[in-house]
Amino acid sequence: MTPVSSGQSRYEIGDIGVFPNVHPSIRAINAGEPAEKAGLKPNDVIEAVDGKTITFRPQLIEIIAKHPAQTITITVLRNDQHIDIPVTPAAGGCTRRGSRHGVYWRLSR
């Protein structure tokens, strides 16, 4: 295998065509928001939405934004178990500063 330089930074990071195994995880949940109502919990790791693997937080935010008031299925990893949770994002989007539909995010490995 020969890494190829991406040439996008001064550090010349190589690219071998793989993504890291990181997924957004939930840091906190706001009471009364769609995330809490659906049953999402702090420390849940978001693995997929409607069967599509989620690697980065912006992917998740984009999918949520495209489905206001429409039920989506979020697959989470919780206590070493994969769980499918139906969630209906609020039509108005964020209701509290810094959160998306009642969720505060962090990246998890």
N, C-alpha and C positions, 0 to 999 in steps of 0.2 A: 504494500500500500504506500502511495506517495502522496502526502498532504499537498494541497494546492493553496497557494497564498491568495487570500481574498483581496489584499491590497487596499482595504478600507480604513486602515488605521496606521499610525506610525509604528505599531508593534508587529505588523505583518503576521497576524494570526492565521494559521493554516486552517483549511476546511477539508474534512473527509466525508462530508455529506451525511452526518448523523446529528441528531438533536439530543441534548441532555435529558435524562429522565427526571424532569421537574414538572410540577403541576401547581396551579394556584391552590392554596389552602385557606380555609376560613379562620381568621384571627378572632373575630367577634361578630355577634349577631345583635341587631337592634330589636327590641321587643315590639311586637305588633306589625312588623314589616313582612313582605312576602317570604323572605328566607325563613323566618321563624315559623310562620304559618304553615309552611311546607314541611318543616321538620329538619332543616339543615342545622348543623351544630358547629360550635367552635372546634377547630382541629380536623374537620372533614377535609379531605383532599379531593378536589374536583378533577376527575379523570376524563369525563366525556359529557357532552350535551347532545341529546338525540342521536347517540351512537358515534358522534364525531369526537375523536381524541382532542383534548384541550391540553396544550403544553404551556401556553403563556396567558397571563391575565388579560391582555388586550383582546385575545380571541374570544374569551368568555364574555367580556363586556360587549363586544360587537354582536354576538349571538343574542344576548339578552336584549340589547337595544333594538334588534330587528324583530322581536316577538313581544311587543307590549300587549298585555291582556290575553296572551296566547299561552297555553300550557306547553312547557318544554320538560323533557326528562333529563335530570342531572344525575350522572353516575358518580357516586362518591366512594372513597375508601375510608371506612370507619372501623377501627379496631380489627384490622386485617380482613374485613369483609367488604365486598363490593355491593353497594346498595343503590337501586334506582329510585329517585325521588322526583315526583311530578311537582313542578313549580310554575306558578303563573306570575310573571313579572308585572309590576304595576304599570298602568298605562302612562302615568305621569313621570316615570323614571325615579331618580333619587329623591328621597324625601328628607334626608338629613345630610348635612355637609360632610364630605369625606367618605360617604358610603354609597354603595350601589344596591338598591333594593334591600337595604338592611344588613348588608354584609361588608365587613372590612377584610381586606385580603392580605396575604403574604405568599411568597413562593415557598414550596416545600419540596424536599428531595425524598 
